[in-house]
Amino acid sequence: MANLNLDKKIIETLAILKRNNETVKGLKEEKKIENVLKGVAQDKGMNEEQLASAYNEILERTKGINAAIKPYSDANALMQKQIGEDIIKDYEQQGVDNHLLLETQKDFPHIASIKVNATRHLEMVENKKILNSIIQNLIDEGRLDLLTINEEAYFEESKKAYQKNGTHLKGVFESRPDLKIKITYKK
């Protein structure tokens, strides 16, 4: 059921993205026409005052077109990011993601094909606080032989453990992934 819900959500987002892209394409066409008009105005040999007036009018219209494009572009970027995060969340719930790298392709019939590349990074968080906590635990357990902890070695060891069995040592966490998303709309 979670997959069905996710796919429905992605299909709805894809439909919005497609409409937005078509709107942006139309606005960019309009912008091209404005640039052609500017060239025509110059070729017509208008005097400086006429040319300035025509140019200013075209410039204002072009600014208006750019302003109209911006919200669509911003919304599209956010929606694409959300699609990638939704797919990753879906895969995590199913236990598919290896937590370090995810590369997947999902097809949505009659709408689009989505390719998501997600690179994850393991990072230490609040190193000193965590290491102090580990040292205190070692003292409590009477393991004084292990009191010298090398942060880099600890982190590398944790990465190996994470790659091998999906669990990491205390204090290492998985950051949000870097996403690269490619959406190919079907004809």
Secondary structure, DSSP 4 states (H G I P E B T S, - for coil): -HHHHHHHHHHHHHHHHHHHHHHHHHHHHHHHHHHHHHHHHHHTT--HHHHHHHHHHHHHHHHHHHHHHHHHHHHHHHHHHHHHHHHHHHHHHHT---SSEEEEEEEETTTEEEEEEEE--EEE-SHHHHHHHHHHHHHHHT-GGG----HHHHHHHHHHHHHHHS---TTEEEPPPEEEEEEEE--
